[in-house]
Amino acid sequence: MAEEMPAQNNIPLEASNRREAHHGQLASNIPPGGEQRKIMVLTKEEVDWVKYIRNAKATFGGGEVDVTVAPRRPELIANKCPSCGSQSHKLATCVTPGPSGSIHPCAFCNDESHLTDQCEQFLALSLSKKVKMLITDRAGMPSLLTQVPWWDWLYEFLESQNTQEFPIPNIFPWRAEFSLEVKRGETGKHIWDIQFDFDATQNATSLPEDLSMQTLEDVWETYWVTDGRTRPSCADPDLRQSGFNSEARPSGPPTSAPAAIPETAFDGPENAEFINVDDM
């Protein structure tokens, strides 16, 4: 009984065309007697197709077919990322910085006519939501370019009497210098490869780590000392849990790991509606 041909309904037209082109080229190039050839299969559906060909003993003139599965490819979206022009991610997950080392377009309007913190939608947010958008949501990635840098917003958050109930951020965006090092390929992979892998997996562990921006102490030493600021006056336990060293705090070292900021922690009495940049 003839083996049933695998369904092609789920094979994208582009992939199907590539498959036919590859197979046609192999069939015409393999000399009599055959030699081992390789096909780079770009989808799992194509793997099934080639396995069918092998099982049906259609070996393209006698040459054996070796199947290699390519890495998963990111799915395309309708609109291009306004920062780098890619169709495989939105601005919220873009890790390809501009010339300044930051992401330039407004995260609300998706254009470069103004900066994110100059947008009316940003100005309508509570301070805690501004911090979440600029710091927590960009942690481990290039920062959004803003007129007021993210570490100044964080300092205001720590000093404000209206935000004492909210957890202190414990993860931070890349420094601009590090972002440009990543962009130049100085941390290993080319930035396009880093972006490609992140788009395909959405796994933050695939991103380079800025080891000089891991704790609040790093923020203090990198930015606040340079700006001539004093240490924030927020509660000692919060400072200890968020990474300040204990030298300036008599209560001792951290006793527990800092907690992640829950989404509900940013629900405040403000009338402004928070826009989730993940949905952009």
C-alpha positions in Angstrom: 0.0 0.0 0.0 1.3 3.4 -1.0 2.3 5.6 1.9 -0.1 8.5 2.4 1.4 11.9 1.4 1.7 14.3 4.3 -0.8 17.2 4.3 0.6 20.4 2.9 -2.2 22.7 4.1 -0.1 23.9 7.0 3.1 24.6 4.9 3.3 28.3 4.2 3.4 29.2 0.5 6.9 30.7 0.9 8.2 27.6 2.6 6.5 25.3 0.0 8.1 27.3 -2.8 11.5 27.0 -1.1 11.0 23.3 -0.8 10.2 22.8 -4.4 13.1 24.9 -5.5 15.5 23.0 -3.3 14.2 19.6 -4.4 14.3 20.7 -8.1 17.8 21.9 -7.8 18.9 18.7 -6.1 17.3 16.5 -8.7 19.1 18.4 -11.5 22.5 18.6 -9.9 23.0 15.1 -8.5 25.1 13.1 -11.1 24.4 9.5 -12.1 25.5 7.2 -9.3 24.5 9.8 -6.7 26.3 11.6 -4.0 25.1 12.6 -0.5 23.3 15.9 -0.6 21.9 18.1 2.2 18.6 19.9 2.3 18.2 22.8 4.8 14.6 22.3 5.9 13.2 25.6 7.3 9.9 24.3 8.9 8.8 21.1 10.7 6.3 20.5 8.0 9.1 20.4 5.4 10.8 17.7 7.6 7.6 15.6 7.3 7.7 16.1 3.5 11.3 15.1 3.1 10.7 12.0 5.3 7.9 11.0 3.0 10.2 11.3 0.0 12.8 9.2 1.7 10.3 6.5 2.7 8.9 6.5 -0.9 12.5 5.9 -2.1 12.5 9.1 -4.1 16.1 9.9 -3.6 16.6 12.3 -6.5 18.7 10.3 -8.9 20.2 8.0 -6.2 21.7 10.6 -3.9 20.7 10.2 -0.3 18.8 13.1 1.3 20.0 14.4 4.7 17.5 16.5 6.6 18.7 19.4 8.8 16.2 21.4 10.8 16.9 25.1 11.0 16.3 27.2 14.1 12.7 28.3 14.8 11.9 31.5 12.9 10.1 34.4 14.5 6.6 35.0 13.1 6.1 38.2 11.1 3.7 40.9 12.3 1.8 43.4 10.2 3.6 46.6 11.3 7.3 47.2 11.3 9.1 48.0 14.5 9.5 51.9 14.5 12.9 51.6 16.0 14.7 49.1 13.7 12.2 48.4 10.9 11.9 44.7 11.7 8.6 42.9 11.2 9.4 40.1 13.7 8.7 42.1 16.9 7.0 45.2 18.3 8.8 48.1 19.9 8.2 46.6 23.4 10.7 43.8 22.7 13.1 45.6 20.4 16.7 45.3 21.6 18.4 47.0 18.7 19.4 50.5 20.0 19.7 53.7 18.1 22.9 55.8 17.9 22.4 57.0 21.5 22.3 53.4 22.9 18.6 53.7 23.6 15.3 53.1 21.8 14.3 56.4 20.2 10.6 56.3 19.1 7.8 57.1 21.5 6.5 53.8 23.0 2.9 55.0 22.7 2.8 56.6 19.3 5.4 54.4 17.6 7.1 57.3 15.9 10.1 59.6 16.5 8.2 62.9 16.5 8.7 63.1 20.2 10.2 61.1 23.1 8.2 58.7 25.3 8.3 61.0 28.4 7.1 64.0 26.3 4.0 62.1 25.2 0.6 63.2 26.8 -0.2 59.5 27.4 3.0 59.1 29.4 2.4 62.3 31.4 -1.0 61.0 32.4 0.4 57.9 34.1 1.1 57.7 37.8 4.7 57.8 39.0 4.7 54.1 39.8 3.4 53.2 36.3 6.0 55.5 34.7 8.7 53.6 36.6 7.3 50.3 35.5 7.2 51.3 31.9 10.7 52.8 31.8 12.5 50.4 34.1 10.8 47.1 34.8 9.4 46.6 31.3 12.8 47.5 29.7 14.9 45.5 32.2 17.8 43.6 30.6 17.3 45.6 27.3 18.2 49.0 26.0 16.3 51.8 27.7 13.7 54.0 26.1 15.2 57.4 25.1 13.7 60.0 27.4 14.2 63.7 28.1 14.5 62.8 31.8 16.6 59.6 32.1 15.1 56.5 33.7 17.3 56.7 36.8 16.0 60.2 37.6 12.4 58.8 37.4 13.5 56.0 39.7 15.1 58.4 42.2 11.9 60.4 42.3 9.9 57.2 42.8 12.2 56.2 45.8 11.9 59.7 47.4 8.1 60.1 46.9 5.9 59.7 49.9 3.1 58.5 47.5 5.0 55.4 46.4 6.2 53.9 49.7 3.7 51.1 49.4 5.2 49.9 46.1 8.1 47.4 45.8 11.4 48.9 44.6 12.5 47.7 41.1 15.3 45.2 41.3 16.0 44.8 37.5 17.2 47.6 35.3 17.8 48.5 31.6 21.2 48.3 30.0 23.6 51.2 30.2 23.8 53.1 26.9 27.5 52.2 26.7 26.7 48.5 27.0 23.9 48.8 24.5 26.3 50.1 21.9 28.8 47.4 22.7 26.1 44.8 22.0 25.2 46.6 18.8 28.8 46.5 17.6 29.0 42.8 18.3 31.5 43.2 21.1 29.6 40.9 23.5 29.6 37.9 21.1 26.8 37.6 18.6 25.8 40.2 16.1 22.9 42.3 17.2 20.7 41.0 14.4 21.4 37.4 15.6 20.6 38.4 19.2 17.3 40.1 18.1 16.4 37.1 15.9 16.9 34.6 18.7 14.9 36.8 21.1 12.1 37.3 18.6 11.9 33.5 18.0 12.0 32.4 21.7 10.9 35.4 23.8 13.5 34.0 26.2 15.3 36.8 28.0 18.2 34.4 28.9 19.2 34.7 25.2 20.0 38.4 25.8 23.5 39.6 26.9 23.7 40.7 30.6 25.0 44.1 31.6 26.9 43.0 34.6 27.5 46.6 35.7 23.8 47.3 36.1 22.4 44.5 38.3 21.5 46.2 41.6 20.4 49.6 43.0 23.9 50.0 44.3 25.0 49.9 40.6 22.5 52.6 39.8 23.8 54.6 42.7 27.5 54.3 41.7 26.9 54.7 37.9 24.4 57.6 37.9 23.4 59.1 41.2 26.9 59.7 42.7 27.9 61.4 39.4 24.8 63.6 39.6 25.7 64.6 43.1 22.6 63.0 44.7 22.4 61.6 48.2 21.2 58.1 48.9 17.4 57.8 48.6 15.6 58.1 52.0 13.2 55.1 51.5 12.9 52.4 54.1 16.0 50.4 55.1 14.5 46.9 54.4 13.5 47.9 50.9 17.0 49.3 50.2 18.7 46.1 51.6 16.4 43.8 49.5 17.0 45.9 46.4 20.7 45.7 46.4 22.2 48.6 48.4 25.2 47.4 50.4 24.9 47.3 54.1 27.8 49.6 54.9 25.6 52.7 55.0 22.7 50.8 56.6 23.1 49.5 60.2 20.5 46.8 59.9 22.7 44.2 58.2 22.8 42.3 54.9 19.8 41.3 52.9 17.7 38.5 54.4 15.6 37.6 51.4 15.7 38.0 47.6 13.8 41.1 46.2 10.3 40.3 45.0 9.2 40.9 41.5 6.8 43.8 41.0 3.3 42.4 40.5 1.1 44.0 37.9 -1.6 44.7 40.5 0.9 46.8 42.5 0.5 49.6 40.0 -3.2 49.9 40.2 -3.6 53.4 41.8 -6.4 55.9 42.4 -5.4 57.9 39.3 -8.0 58.2 36.5 -5.3 57.7 33.8 -5.6 54.3 32.2 -2.3 52.4 31.9 -1.3 51.3 28.4 0.4 48.0 28.3 3.4 48.3 26.0 3.4 44.5 25.5 0.2 44.9 23.5 1.6 47.5 21.1 
